[in-house]
Amino acid sequence: MAMKKQAVTLMATWIVVAALSASTFPDPVKDIRTTAPSPPHTAVLAGGCFWGVEAVFEQLNGVLDVVSGFAGGSQLTAHYTVVSSGATGHAESVQITYDPVKITYGQLLKVFFAVAHNPTELNRQGPDEGTQYRSSIFYANDEQKAVAEAYVRQLTGARVFTRPIVTTVVPLKGFYPAEDYHQNFLARNPDYPYIVANDLPKLRALKAEFPELLKAAAAAQKKK
């Protein structure tokens, strides 16, 4: 099966649209907070190629699993070669399963906006063009909807980005995992040219700006 995305174009240029560094990126004023033990929660986010987005969220303490897949269209068209046509309604997405006691929905959104993708690019991310690469938050319930919409308003009002945020907040109608070869793609192919140019910079930014959110930081703290 032919691999996707042979183009190697640096995505780092999107960083210039942010008026604030990730370290000063505002926390969501509205969030979903849980202190008592709770079953895992899920979040579905779309921010361009799912390879890099998946890898970013895999690093976060409290994240139990991340699956690359598709959302926004029907199950019948949830196949990479079909979605690549841009005519299915699907967006490349990730489903994040997380412990809400260790990390909140709002914190996931903060990383999503600050590091995982560029929310000001309409129907594209870096070298990838088409509606399948759009920026979207697929909410599963009214709480997620309220937090997501409030955060977009907050970031817009604070002028965090120099261009308008184009992220859509829409109901989740279904999430469909992508083919096996897409799962954990960055971890299995760290030297792949697209990964080196477009996704490894995201991981470096995450580790530099949000070290306190990383699994590595939590593991180090336990050893003390």
Backbone as a chain_set.jsonl record, in Angstrom:
{"seq": "MAMKKQAVTLMATWIVVAALSASTFPDPVKDIRTTAPSPPHTAVLAGGCFWGVEAVFEQLNGVLDVVSGFAGGSQLTAHYTVVSSGATGHAESVQITYDPVKITYGQLLKVFFAVAHNPTELNRQGPDEGTQYRSSIFYANDEQKAVAEAYVRQLTGARVFTRPIVTTVVPLKGFYPAEDYHQNFLARNPDYPYIVANDLPKLRALKAEFPELLKAAAAAQKKK", "coords": {"N": [[0.853, -1.194, 0.0], [0.6, 2.151, -0.865], [2.339, 4.79, 0.747], [1.169, 7.803, 2.326], [1.482, 11.371, 1.755], [4.078, 12.422, 0.583], [5.288, 14.801, 0.211], [7.592, 17.139, 1.547], [7.364, 19.632, 3.569], [8.047, 22.32, 5.583], [6.228, 22.843, 8.513], [6.62, 24.635, 10.43], [6.303, 27.317, 10.009], [3.772, 28.158, 10.747], [3.813, 28.953, 13.338], [4.289, 31.639, 13.581], [1.865, 32.921, 13.552], [0.879, 32.933, 16.074], [0.405, 34.98, 18.827], [1.269, 34.658, 21.362], [3.603, 32.711, 23.263], [3.653, 29.134, 23.759], [4.036, 28.65, 26.456], [2.893, 30.798, 27.733], [0.339, 30.586, 27.004], [-3.129, 30.871, 27.422], [-4.929, 29.235, 30.049], [-7.984, 27.363, 29.825], [-10.832, 29.153, 30.828], [-13.284, 28.05, 31.377], [-13.965, 24.729, 32.22], [-13.987, 21.101, 32.488], [-14.011, 19.551, 35.407], [-12.85, 16.933, 37.434], [-12.614, 15.268, 40.462], [-13.06, 12.978, 41.892], [-12.551, 9.414, 41.572], [-13.053, 8.196, 38.29], [-14.616, 6.75, 35.386], [-12.766, 6.281, 32.294], [-12.652, 9.078, 30.03], [-13.443, 10.351, 26.734], [-12.145, 12.195, 23.952], [-12.526, 13.758, 20.816], [-10.658, 15.037, 18.263], [-9.715, 17.044, 15.476], [-7.012, 17.938, 13.545], [-5.55, 18.277, 11.125], [-3.075, 16.169, 9.519], [-3.21, 13.051, 11.046], [-1.048, 11.671, 12.1], [0.961, 13.235, 13.464], [-0.618, 14.615, 15.33], [-1.688, 12.558, 16.872], [0.712, 11.611, 18.026], [1.5, 13.774, 19.63], [-0.5, 13.887, 21.654], [-0.187, 11.396, 22.812], [1.942, 11.721, 24.488], [1.094, 12.862, 26.84], [0.533, 12.988, 30.338], [-1.928, 11.076, 31.916], [-3.311, 10.544, 29.636], [-4.598, 7.734, 28.171], [-4.866, 6.289, 25.82], [-4.523, 6.774, 22.297], [-6.09, 6.999, 19.233], [-5.799, 7.004, 15.761], [-7.968, 8.181, 13.236], [-11.135, 8.703, 11.61], [-13.642, 11.239, 11.417], [-16.842, 12.78, 11.055], [-18.009, 11.956, 8.733], [-19.611, 9.152, 7.081], [-19.692, 5.667, 8.13], [-19.317, 4.005, 5.975], [-17.6, 5.326, 4.237], [-15.256, 5.584, 5.594], [-12.395, 5.168, 5.032], [-8.968, 5.383, 4.27], [-8.066, 5.872, 1.574], [-10.419, 6.671, 0.359], [-11.308, 8.815, 1.925], [-9.289, 10.577, 1.329], [-10.074, 11.785, -0.995], [-11.434, 14.031, -0.332], [-14.119, 14.37, -0.396], [-15.856, 13.137, 1.357], [-16.792, 14.152, 3.735], [-15.481, 13.5, 5.999], [-12.934, 14.156, 8.482], [-9.481, 13.841, 9.09], [-8.781, 12.542, 12.187], [-8.29, 12.269, 15.778], [-8.951, 10.017, 18.405], [-9.017, 10.436, 21.747], [-8.439, 8.789, 24.685], [-8.767, 9.275, 28.082], [-7.797, 9.867, 31.54], [-9.843, 11.654, 33.511], [-9.243, 12.713, 35.977], [-6.536, 13.094, 36.057], [-5.905, 14.65, 33.831], [-7.538, 17.325, 32.234], [-10.378, 17.989, 30.087], [-10.245, 20.57, 29.113], [-7.483, 21.064, 29.33], [-6.526, 19.322, 27.398], [-7.567, 20.6, 25.141], [-6.118, 22.969, 25.265], [-3.488, 22.131, 24.642], [-4.035, 21.178, 22.115], [-4.67, 23.551, 20.682], [-2.351, 25.086, 21.136], [-0.059, 23.636, 20.422], [-0.489, 21.247, 18.874], [-1.574, 21.761, 16.342], [-2.346, 24.175, 13.728], [-4.746, 26.418, 14.265], [-5.709, 28.384, 12.603], [-5.683, 27.87, 9.945], [-7.571, 27.244, 7.137], [-9.216, 24.431, 6.109], [-6.854, 23.014, 5.639], [-3.517, 21.941, 6.567], [-0.339, 22.92, 6.943], [1.532, 21.356, 4.442], [-0.626, 19.937, 3.535], [-3.688, 19.802, 1.905], [-7.251, 20.306, 1.779], [-10.617, 19.448, 2.795], [-10.518, 17.318, 4.501], [-8.424, 17.799, 6.138], [-9.148, 19.687, 7.955], [-9.637, 21.876, 10.802], [-11.182, 20.818, 13.643], [-13.363, 20.355, 16.436], [-14.917, 17.697, 17.806], [-17.611, 17.325, 19.65], [-18.825, 15.292, 22.352], [-20.827, 15.596, 24.163], [-22.962, 17.952, 25.945], [-21.416, 19.286, 27.846], [-18.763, 19.143, 26.868], [-19.142, 20.578, 24.505], [-19.782, 23.146, 25.519], [-17.399, 23.861, 26.85], [-15.537, 23.822, 24.744], [-16.568, 25.757, 22.919], [-16.504, 28.019, 24.562], [-13.766, 28.269, 24.984], [-12.742, 28.796, 22.429], [-13.918, 31.292, 22.048], [-12.647, 32.644, 24.14], [-9.884, 32.541, 23.405], [-10.049, 33.938, 21.026], [-10.978, 36.456, 21.885], [-8.796, 37.21, 23.452], [-6.936, 37.608, 21.559], [-4.975, 35.752, 20.861], [-4.028, 34.575, 18.564], [-2.852, 35.904, 15.469], [-4.387, 35.74, 13.277], [-7.793, 34.881, 12.331], [-9.383, 32.293, 14.248], [-10.336, 29.245, 12.855], [-11.422, 26.909, 13.634], [-13.939, 24.48, 13.866], [-16.722, 23.65, 15.936], [-18.414, 20.883, 16.483], [-21.058, 18.388, 16.608], [-20.259, 15.026, 17.588], [-20.777, 12.376, 15.534], [-19.854, 9.923, 14.983], [-16.923, 7.933, 15.289], [-14.277, 6.523, 13.507], [-11.801, 4.16, 13.411], [-8.663, 4.455, 11.725], [-6.782, 2.677, 9.174], [-4.545, 0.003, 10.149], [-1.838, 0.577, 9.599], [-1.585, 3.266, 9.946], [-1.655, 3.727, 12.657], [0.133, 4.748, 15.536], [2.129, 5.811, 13.944], [4.231, 7.718, 13.884], [5.875, 6.899, 16.028], [6.761, 4.484, 15.063], [8.011, 5.194, 12.741], [10.121, 7.272, 12.915], [12.009, 8.532, 11.334], [10.876, 9.11, 8.952], [10.489, 11.225, 6.168], [8.325, 13.181, 6.052], [7.454, 13.168, 8.701], [9.76, 14.037, 10.076], [9.997, 16.664, 9.115], [7.514, 17.89, 9.687], [6.256, 16.946, 12.048], [7.976, 16.143, 14.203], [8.931, 18.66, 15.107], [6.67, 19.543, 16.521], [6.603, 17.828, 18.724], [8.966, 18.55, 19.988], [8.332, 21.183, 20.668], [6.192, 20.726, 22.422], [7.482, 19.387, 24.55], [9.211, 21.364, 25.385], [7.55, 23.493, 26.129], [5.413, 22.547, 27.691], [6.327, 20.84, 29.871], [5.439, 19.94, 32.333], [3.118, 18.557, 31.867], [3.706, 16.127, 30.814], [4.042, 12.546, 30.463], [6.563, 11.616, 31.102], [7.45, 13.454, 32.988], [5.713, 12.951, 35.091], [6.466, 10.338, 35.709], [9.084, 10.753, 36.577], [8.603, 12.249, 38.85], [7.419, 10.387, 40.52], [9.553, 8.812, 41.213], [10.929, 10.256, 43.052]], "CA": [[0.0, 0.0, 0.0], [1.41, 3.354, -0.977], [2.261, 5.699, 1.881], [0.696, 9.124, 1.98], [2.217, 12.572, 2.11], [5.48, 12.374, 0.249], [5.836, 16.153, 0.235], [8.269, 17.538, 2.773], [7.267, 21.078, 3.676], [8.076, 22.676, 6.994], [5.019, 23.43, 9.072], [6.981, 25.526, 11.517], [5.941, 28.689, 9.698], [2.499, 28.539, 11.345], [4.017, 29.476, 14.682], [4.311, 33.097, 13.565], [0.526, 33.485, 13.718], [0.554, 32.983, 17.493], [0.919, 36.169, 19.481], [1.822, 34.243, 22.634], [4.264, 31.414, 23.252], [2.835, 28.112, 24.405], [4.183, 28.724, 27.91], [1.994, 31.833, 28.239], [-0.968, 30.319, 26.413], [-4.086, 30.893, 28.538], [-5.727, 28.073, 30.421], [-9.416, 27.599, 29.634], [-11.56, 29.634, 32.004], [-14.327, 27.047, 31.601], [-13.394, 23.388, 32.044], [-14.698, 19.988, 33.129], [-13.072, 19.096, 36.434], [-13.268, 15.745, 38.172], [-11.665, 14.925, 41.519], [-13.325, 11.61, 42.325], [-12.249, 8.409, 40.554], [-14.069, 8.223, 37.242], [-14.267, 5.968, 34.192], [-12.082, 7.086, 31.279], [-13.402, 9.922, 29.118], [-12.863, 10.423, 25.398], [-12.233, 13.443, 23.203], [-12.208, 13.565, 19.399], [-10.15, 16.293, 17.725], [-9.158, 16.987, 14.126], [-6.064, 19.027, 13.349], [-4.644, 17.922, 10.039], [-2.571, 14.79, 9.499], [-3.344, 12.475, 12.386], [0.208, 11.106, 12.604], [1.579, 14.108, 14.449], [-1.574, 14.934, 16.396], [-1.686, 11.38, 17.743], [1.969, 11.542, 18.771], [1.491, 14.811, 20.654], [-1.355, 13.527, 22.788], [0.347, 10.191, 23.444], [2.964, 12.098, 25.47], [0.521, 13.551, 27.999], [0.155, 12.213, 31.518], [-3.376, 10.945, 32.026], [-3.839, 10.005, 28.379], [-4.497, 6.275, 28.21], [-4.767, 5.738, 24.469], [-4.876, 7.678, 21.204], [-6.334, 6.249, 18.0], [-5.981, 7.807, 14.556], [-9.14, 7.737, 12.493], [-11.926, 9.645, 10.828], [-14.92, 11.69, 11.989], [-17.539, 13.773, 10.252], [-18.68, 11.308, 7.618], [-20.268, 7.877, 7.39], [-18.828, 4.498, 8.3], [-19.052, 3.413, 4.666], [-16.512, 6.022, 3.549], [-14.16, 5.78, 6.541], [-11.205, 4.467, 4.547], [-8.037, 6.446, 3.927], [-8.033, 6.217, 0.148], [-11.671, 7.347, 0.025], [-11.291, 10.1, 2.632], [-8.319, 11.444, 0.655], [-10.73, 12.499, -2.095], [-11.952, 15.277, 0.2], [-15.555, 14.469, -0.686], [-16.607, 12.242, 2.238], [-17.22, 14.83, 4.959], [-14.598, 13.111, 7.103], [-11.67, 14.82, 8.78], [-8.52, 13.018, 9.824], [-9.036, 12.879, 13.589], [-7.788, 11.349, 16.799], [-9.799, 9.766, 19.574], [-8.158, 10.422, 22.926], [-9.032, 8.227, 25.9], [-7.961, 9.871, 29.146], [-8.252, 9.865, 32.924], [-10.209, 13.054, 33.766], [-8.67, 13.177, 37.24], [-5.141, 13.468, 35.806], [-5.85, 15.692, 32.813], [-8.897, 17.755, 31.949], [-10.745, 18.242, 28.694], [-9.708, 21.879, 28.777], [-6.037, 20.956, 29.119], [-6.347, 18.708, 26.075], [-7.819, 21.639, 24.148], [-5.003, 23.91, 25.309], [-2.406, 21.524, 23.862], [-4.535, 21.123, 20.733], [-4.534, 24.873, 20.061], [-1.03, 25.678, 21.311], [1.052, 22.839, 19.905], [-0.791, 20.122, 17.979], [-1.917, 22.164, 14.979], [-2.568, 25.598, 13.499], [-6.203, 26.58, 14.161], [-6.084, 29.491, 11.719], [-5.617, 27.426, 8.55], [-8.873, 26.736, 6.718], [-9.208, 23.246, 5.227], [-5.49, 22.598, 5.322], [-2.497, 22.053, 7.593], [0.972, 22.835, 6.318], [1.525, 20.972, 3.034], [-1.795, 19.111, 3.237], [-4.856, 20.613, 1.572], [-8.525, 19.615, 1.62], [-11.466, 19.492, 3.984], [-10.144, 16.221, 5.406], [-7.375, 18.305, 7.026], [-9.696, 20.848, 8.653], [-9.548, 21.962, 12.256], [-12.515, 20.614, 14.224], [-13.573, 19.705, 17.728], [-16.153, 16.911, 17.761], [-18.018, 17.166, 21.044], [-19.64, 14.112, 22.645], [-21.929, 15.959, 25.062], [-23.136, 19.4, 26.114], [-20.29, 19.827, 28.61], [-17.647, 19.343, 25.947], [-19.508, 21.673, 23.605], [-19.69, 24.418, 26.233], [-15.987, 24.157, 27.103], [-14.877, 24.107, 23.466], [-17.03, 27.041, 22.394], [-16.012, 29.073, 25.446], [-12.32, 28.43, 24.796], [-12.544, 29.496, 21.156], [-14.237, 32.708, 22.309], [-11.602, 33.183, 25.01], [-8.663, 32.736, 22.611], [-10.333, 35.0, 20.063], [-11.025, 37.714, 22.613], [-7.457, 37.537, 23.927], [-6.104, 37.804, 20.367], [-3.829, 34.859, 20.965], [-3.537, 34.391, 17.202], [-2.954, 37.118, 14.663], [-5.408, 35.505, 12.259], [-8.983, 34.287, 12.96], [-9.483, 30.844, 14.482], [-11.338, 28.67, 11.957], [-11.828, 25.622, 14.202], [-15.369, 24.281, 14.044], [-17.153, 22.856, 17.09], [-19.552, 20.173, 15.896], [-21.379, 17.149, 17.331], [-19.647, 13.775, 17.147], [-21.76, 11.391, 15.084], [-19.189, 8.626, 14.931], [-15.478, 7.924, 15.067], [-13.923, 5.263, 12.856], [-10.345, 4.021, 13.369], [-7.997, 4.325, 10.428], [-6.083, 1.421, 8.931], [-3.516, -0.3, 11.143], [-0.521, 1.147, 9.314], [-1.57, 4.652, 10.393], [-1.597, 3.811, 14.113], [1.485, 4.897, 16.088], [3.005, 5.922, 12.778], [5.453, 8.452, 14.214], [6.73, 6.073, 16.883], [7.333, 3.402, 14.259], [8.713, 5.755, 11.578], [10.589, 8.602, 13.32], [12.885, 9.119, 10.316], [10.117, 9.341, 7.717], [10.706, 12.647, 5.864], [7.2, 14.042, 6.448], [7.475, 13.221, 10.16], [10.896, 14.863, 10.479], [9.755, 18.055, 8.76], [6.246, 18.467, 10.147], [5.718, 16.462, 13.321], [8.952, 16.179, 15.283], [8.937, 19.988, 15.741], [5.561, 19.628, 17.48], [6.999, 17.129, 19.948], [9.973, 19.385, 20.663], [7.623, 22.31, 21.262], [5.432, 20.213, 23.555], [8.391, 19.095, 25.66], [9.794, 22.613, 25.855], [6.563, 24.435, 26.657], [4.504, 21.93, 28.657], [6.98, 19.666, 30.481], [4.692, 19.468, 33.503], [1.991, 17.733, 31.425], [4.194, 14.925, 30.152], [4.156, 11.287, 31.196], [7.932, 11.52, 31.6], [7.535, 14.262, 34.195], [4.996, 12.226, 36.148], [7.281, 9.191, 36.085], [10.22, 11.26, 37.342], [8.102, 12.681, 40.15], [7.17, 9.187, 41.33], [10.832, 8.256, 41.661], [11.474, 11.076, 44.13]], "C": [[0.883, 1.236, 0.0], [1.216, 4.235, 0.244], [1.812, 7.073, 1.411], [1.75, 10.177, 2.251], [3.702, 12.456, 1.841], [6.12, 13.756, 0.304], [6.466, 16.447, 1.578], [8.285, 19.053, 2.819], [7.203, 21.453, 5.144], [6.79, 23.342, 7.421], [5.348, 24.501, 10.093], [6.553, 26.96, 11.262], [4.636, 29.109, 10.351], [2.671, 29.209, 12.695], [3.958, 30.994, 14.693], [2.921, 33.699, 13.749], [0.122, 33.581, 15.179], [1.195, 34.204, 18.127], [1.572, 35.838, 20.813], [2.551, 32.923, 22.468], [3.379, 30.418, 23.987], [2.888, 28.226, 25.92], [3.291, 29.798, 28.527], [0.594, 31.693, 27.662], [-1.99, 30.216, 27.534], [-4.763, 29.549, 28.788], [-7.198, 28.375, 30.142], [-10.068, 28.082, 30.928], [-12.653, 28.635, 32.38], [-13.731, 25.668, 31.323], [-14.299, 22.357, 32.713], [-13.737, 19.376, 34.131], [-13.673, 17.941, 37.228], [-12.211, 15.43, 39.218], [-11.848, 13.494, 42.015], [-12.949, 10.632, 41.214], [-13.392, 8.291, 39.556], [-13.656, 7.3, 36.109], [-13.558, 6.855, 33.183], [-13.064, 7.888, 30.431], [-12.739, 9.883, 27.746], [-13.069, 11.809, 24.806], [-11.845, 13.134, 21.762], [-11.875, 14.93, 18.794], [-9.564, 16.066, 16.336], [-8.265, 18.193, 13.913], [-5.053, 18.727, 12.269], [-4.207, 16.473, 10.129], [-2.566, 14.19, 10.894], [-2.054, 11.88, 12.935], [0.792, 11.956, 13.73], [0.67, 14.444, 15.609], [-1.639, 13.775, 17.39], [-0.443, 11.363, 18.617], [2.033, 12.579, 19.877], [0.697, 14.361, 21.873], [-0.9, 12.259, 23.502], [1.344, 10.534, 24.553], [2.385, 12.571, 26.792], [0.158, 12.606, 29.137], [-1.359, 12.228, 31.672], [-4.024, 10.461, 30.746], [-3.553, 8.508, 28.338], [-4.297, 5.661, 26.836], [-5.138, 6.828, 23.466], [-4.98, 6.849, 19.932], [-6.503, 7.233, 16.853], [-7.174, 7.276, 13.772], [-9.838, 8.873, 11.793], [-13.227, 9.991, 11.556], [-15.516, 12.731, 11.063], [-18.297, 13.205, 9.075], [-19.3, 9.99, 8.046], [-19.249, 6.746, 7.522], [-18.427, 3.908, 6.947], [-17.857, 4.051, 3.969], [-15.285, 6.232, 4.431], [-12.959, 4.906, 6.184], [-10.26, 5.507, 3.98], [-8.079, 6.848, 2.456], [-9.291, 6.965, -0.283], [-11.698, 8.736, 0.667], [-10.359, 11.087, 1.922], [-8.914, 12.203, -0.528], [-11.232, 13.868, -1.643], [-13.45, 15.434, 0.046], [-16.426, 13.66, 0.266], [-17.229, 12.944, 3.442], [-16.351, 14.498, 6.154], [-13.437, 14.089, 7.263], [-10.755, 13.79, 9.434], [-8.559, 13.475, 11.274], [-8.307, 11.92, 14.508], [-8.825, 11.224, 17.902], [-8.873, 9.561, 20.773], [-8.939, 9.851, 24.101], [-8.158, 8.661, 27.072], [-8.626, 9.735, 30.514], [-8.57, 11.306, 33.298], [-9.723, 13.595, 35.108], [-7.251, 13.712, 37.01], [-4.987, 14.573, 34.774], [-7.276, 16.048, 32.417], [-9.124, 17.917, 30.451], [-10.17, 19.582, 28.236], [-8.204, 21.854, 28.546], [-5.728, 20.291, 27.781], [-6.55, 19.756, 24.977], [-6.684, 22.66, 24.121], [-3.833, 23.385, 24.48], [-2.786, 21.471, 22.386], [-4.308, 22.456, 20.026], [-3.1, 25.391, 20.081], [0.068, 24.95, 20.554], [0.662, 21.907, 18.762], [-1.086, 20.524, 16.542], [-2.072, 23.682, 14.915], [-4.063, 25.833, 13.286], [-6.651, 27.724, 13.259], [-6.034, 29.105, 10.244], [-6.94, 26.762, 8.174], [-8.701, 25.592, 5.724], [-7.814, 22.895, 4.732], [-4.668, 22.599, 6.603], [-1.158, 21.875, 6.9], [0.872, 22.455, 4.853], [0.26, 20.244, 2.592], [-3.029, 19.979, 3.03], [-6.099, 19.755, 1.402], [-9.315, 19.641, 2.909], [-11.147, 18.377, 4.974], [-9.039, 16.635, 6.38], [-7.856, 19.516, 7.832], [-9.49, 20.742, 10.166], [-10.942, 21.86, 12.844], [-12.415, 19.991, 15.609], [-14.92, 19.009, 17.648], [-16.591, 16.619, 19.2], [-18.979, 15.985, 21.209], [-20.841, 14.433, 23.514], [-21.963, 17.483, 25.228], [-21.988, 20.035, 26.893], [-19.099, 20.102, 27.709], [-17.933, 20.498, 24.997], [-19.301, 23.021, 24.281], [-18.236, 24.821, 26.464], [-15.282, 24.559, 25.814], [-15.282, 25.47, 22.923], [-16.51, 28.197, 23.238], [-14.524, 29.322, 25.22], [-12.001, 29.127, 23.475], [-12.843, 30.986, 21.34], [-13.141, 33.367, 23.143], [-10.329, 33.492, 24.224], [-8.846, 33.859, 21.592], [-10.315, 36.367, 20.747], [-9.66, 38.175, 23.095], [-6.482, 37.797, 22.78], [-4.817, 36.992, 20.457], [-3.2, 34.619, 19.6], [-3.748, 35.674, 16.408], [-3.932, 36.967, 13.518], [-6.599, 34.811, 12.929], [-8.864, 32.771, 13.137], [-10.609, 30.306, 13.61], [-11.83, 27.307, 12.446], [-13.336, 25.549, 14.354], [-15.621, 23.409, 15.268], [-18.462, 22.192, 16.693], [-19.827, 18.879, 16.662], [-20.683, 15.936, 16.719], [-20.742, 12.78, 16.794], [-21.17, 9.994, 14.98], [-17.705, 8.819, 14.711], [-15.101, 6.547, 14.554], [-12.407, 5.15, 12.749], [-9.816, 3.867, 11.947], [-7.319, 2.964, 10.336], [-4.913, 1.246, 9.905], [-2.205, 0.415, 10.861], [-0.437, 2.624, 9.689], [-1.372, 4.778, 11.904], [-0.138, 3.849, 14.584], [2.529, 5.096, 14.99], [4.312, 6.638, 13.128], [6.4, 7.602, 15.046], [7.43, 4.979, 16.083], [8.189, 3.913, 13.099], [9.271, 7.145, 11.893], [11.466, 9.297, 12.285], [12.17, 9.369, 8.996], [10.164, 10.839, 7.401], [9.572, 13.58, 6.284], [7.181, 14.238, 7.96], [8.574, 14.163, 10.635], [10.595, 16.345, 10.257], [8.569, 18.669, 9.477], [5.824, 18.098, 11.56], [6.718, 16.444, 14.467], [9.078, 17.577, 15.897], [7.807, 20.172, 16.752], [5.947, 18.974, 18.804], [8.047, 17.93, 20.71], [9.308, 20.578, 21.347], [6.837, 21.878, 22.495], [6.33, 20.016, 24.768], [9.004, 20.364, 26.229], [8.792, 23.479, 26.6], [5.654, 23.855, 27.734], [5.129, 20.71, 29.334], [6.189, 19.082, 31.638], [3.526, 18.564, 33.136], [2.417, 16.363, 30.901], [4.217, 13.704, 31.071], [5.548, 11.15, 31.81], [8.093, 12.305, 32.897], [6.85, 13.568, 35.36], [5.805, 11.034, 36.644], [8.465, 9.635, 36.936], [9.788, 11.672, 38.74], [7.875, 11.499, 41.075], [8.446, 8.61, 41.914], [11.416, 9.027, 42.837], [11.004, 10.592, 45.489]], "O": [[1.816, 1.336, 0.796], [0.098, 4.415, 0.725], [2.036, 7.462, 0.265], [2.77, 9.914, 2.887], [4.5, 12.397, 2.776], [7.339, 13.879, 0.428], [5.943, 16.056, 2.621], [9.124, 19.69, 2.182], [6.36, 20.931, 5.873], [6.316, 24.281, 6.782], [4.455, 25.201, 10.572], [6.448, 27.746, 12.203], [4.397, 30.306, 10.505], [1.793, 29.942, 13.15], [3.609, 31.585, 15.715], [2.81, 34.882, 14.074], [-0.868, 34.236, 15.503], [2.396, 34.431, 17.977], [2.344, 36.638, 21.341], [2.171, 32.102, 21.633], [2.478, 30.798, 24.735], [1.905, 27.934, 26.6], [2.964, 29.724, 29.712], [-0.24, 32.585, 27.818], [-1.734, 29.526, 28.52], [-5.118, 28.829, 27.855], [-7.612, 29.532, 30.216], [-9.876, 27.49, 31.99], [-12.914, 28.405, 33.561], [-13.068, 25.468, 30.305], [-15.251, 22.704, 33.411], [-12.751, 18.75, 33.743], [-14.835, 17.972, 37.633], [-11.028, 15.335, 38.889], [-10.902, 12.873, 42.501], [-13.02, 10.983, 40.036], [-14.562, 8.287, 39.939], [-12.463, 7.088, 35.891], [-13.733, 8.073, 33.213], [-14.171, 7.431, 30.148], [-11.602, 9.431, 27.615], [-14.038, 12.5, 25.119], [-10.939, 12.338, 21.516], [-12.693, 15.85, 18.808], [-8.986, 15.015, 16.062], [-8.697, 19.333, 14.078], [-3.849, 18.897, 12.462], [-4.884, 15.646, 10.74], [-1.984, 14.758, 11.818], [-1.974, 11.608, 14.133], [1.081, 11.451, 14.815], [1.125, 14.55, 16.748], [-1.645, 13.988, 18.602], [-0.535, 11.127, 19.822], [2.563, 12.302, 20.953], [1.182, 14.451, 23.001], [-1.203, 12.073, 24.681], [1.566, 9.729, 25.458], [3.116, 12.672, 27.777], [-0.449, 11.557, 28.92], [-1.991, 13.28, 31.568], [-5.17, 10.012, 30.765], [-2.406, 8.078, 28.457], [-3.636, 4.632, 26.701], [-5.964, 7.694, 23.753], [-4.07, 6.092, 19.597], [-7.267, 8.191, 16.963], [-7.365, 6.065, 13.66], [-9.223, 9.876, 11.428], [-13.829, 9.147, 12.22], [-14.802, 13.465, 10.38], [-19.134, 13.885, 8.481], [-19.49, 9.743, 9.237], [-18.104, 6.861, 7.085], [-17.326, 3.377, 6.797], [-17.171, 3.389, 3.191], [-14.375, 6.973, 4.06], [-12.568, 4.02, 6.944], [-10.696, 6.421, 3.282], [-8.123, 8.035, 2.136], [-9.239, 7.799, -1.188], [-12.069, 9.715, 0.021], [-10.614, 12.292, 1.917], [-8.313, 13.163, -1.011], [-11.435, 14.761, -2.465], [-13.999, 16.501, 0.321], [-17.621, 13.505, 0.015], [-18.105, 12.381, 4.098], [-16.462, 15.131, 7.203], [-13.021, 14.754, 6.314], [-11.202, 12.968, 10.233], [-8.39, 14.66, 11.56], [-7.778, 10.897, 14.075], [-9.484, 12.193, 18.277], [-8.06, 8.637, 20.802], [-9.989, 10.38, 24.467], [-6.947, 8.442, 27.06], [-9.833, 9.519, 30.628], [-7.651, 12.119, 33.397], [-9.784, 14.801, 35.349], [-6.817, 14.653, 37.674], [-4.036, 15.352, 34.837], [-8.124, 15.166, 32.28], [-8.181, 17.974, 29.662], [-9.674, 19.708, 27.117], [-7.702, 22.548, 27.662], [-4.767, 20.665, 27.108], [-5.799, 19.796, 24.002], [-6.331, 23.162, 23.054], [-3.251, 24.132, 23.694], [-1.946, 21.696, 21.515], [-3.812, 22.487, 18.9], [-2.675, 26.065, 19.142], [1.023, 25.574, 20.093], [1.4, 21.787, 17.784], [-0.878, 19.735, 15.621], [-1.944, 24.377, 15.923], [-4.595, 25.483, 12.232], [-7.846, 28.002, 13.161], [-6.317, 29.936, 9.381], [-7.37, 25.817, 8.834], [-8.124, 25.759, 4.65], [-7.617, 22.532, 3.572], [-5.072, 23.187, 7.607], [-0.873, 20.818, 6.338], [0.204, 23.147, 4.085], [0.09, 19.964, 1.405], [-3.371, 20.795, 3.885], [-6.018, 18.617, 0.94], [-8.755, 19.831, 3.988], [-11.472, 18.483, 6.157], [-8.748, 15.914, 7.335], [-7.037, 20.285, 8.335], [-9.212, 19.674, 10.712], [-11.793, 22.709, 12.581], [-11.509, 19.211, 15.903], [-15.948, 19.655, 17.445], [-16.01, 15.771, 19.877], [-19.818, 15.712, 20.351], [-21.776, 13.636, 23.599], [-21.103, 18.199, 24.714], [-21.623, 21.183, 26.64], [-18.494, 21.172, 27.779], [-17.048, 21.308, 24.721], [-18.717, 23.932, 23.695], [-17.879, 25.987, 26.295], [-14.519, 25.525, 25.793], [-14.427, 26.253, 22.51], [-16.119, 29.234, 22.702], [-14.074, 30.468, 25.261], [-11.092, 29.954, 23.412], [-12.104, 31.837, 20.845], [-12.755, 34.507, 22.884], [-9.76, 34.576, 24.359], [-7.923, 34.629, 21.327], [-9.71, 37.314, 20.246], [-9.385, 39.374, 23.147], [-5.331, 38.164, 23.012], [-3.726, 37.483, 20.169], [-1.982, 34.477, 19.489], [-4.693, 36.426, 16.645], [-4.275, 37.947, 12.856], [-6.435, 34.211, 13.991], [-8.317, 32.07, 12.286], [-11.714, 30.847, 13.62], [-12.576, 26.628, 11.74], [-13.948, 26.459, 14.913], [-14.818, 22.533, 15.591], [-19.494, 22.853, 16.579], [-18.924, 18.332, 17.296], [-20.538, 15.831, 15.502], [-21.538, 12.389, 17.648], [-21.898, 9.005, 14.899], [-17.281, 9.754, 14.032], [-15.542, 5.53, 15.089], [-11.782, 5.96, 12.065], [-10.438, 3.236, 11.093], [-7.289, 2.202, 11.303], [-4.365, 2.223, 10.415], [-1.52, 0.824, 11.799], [0.658, 3.183, 9.747], [-0.96, 5.836, 12.382], [0.707, 3.093, 14.104], [3.658, 4.616, 15.09], [5.385, 6.204, 12.708], [7.605, 7.589, 14.793], [8.558, 4.598, 16.394], [8.993, 3.168, 12.538], [8.929, 8.107, 11.205], [11.651, 10.512, 12.344], [12.794, 9.796, 8.025], [9.901, 11.652, 8.287], [9.83, 14.659, 6.817], [6.922, 15.339, 8.445], [8.339, 14.999, 11.507], [10.902, 17.181, 11.107], [8.608, 19.845, 9.841], [5.106, 18.861, 12.207], [6.337, 16.707, 15.608], [9.312, 17.685, 17.101], [7.975, 20.888, 17.739], [5.652, 19.504, 19.875], [8.019, 17.982, 21.94], [9.672, 20.942, 22.465], [6.818, 22.588, 23.5], [5.988, 20.424, 25.877], [9.285, 20.435, 27.426], [9.139, 24.126, 27.588], [5.173, 24.588, 28.598], [4.511, 19.646, 29.365], [6.252, 17.88, 31.9], [2.992, 17.87, 34.002], [1.569, 15.531, 30.58], [4.388, 13.819, 32.285], [5.692, 10.626, 32.914], [8.798, 11.864, 33.806], [7.347, 13.594, 36.486], [5.834, 10.748, 37.841], [8.813, 8.968, 37.911], [10.523, 11.468, 39.706], [8.112, 11.595, 42.279], [8.429, 7.993, 42.98], [12.292, 8.523, 43.54], [11.37, 11.173, 46.511]]}, "num_chains": 1, "name": "protein.A"}
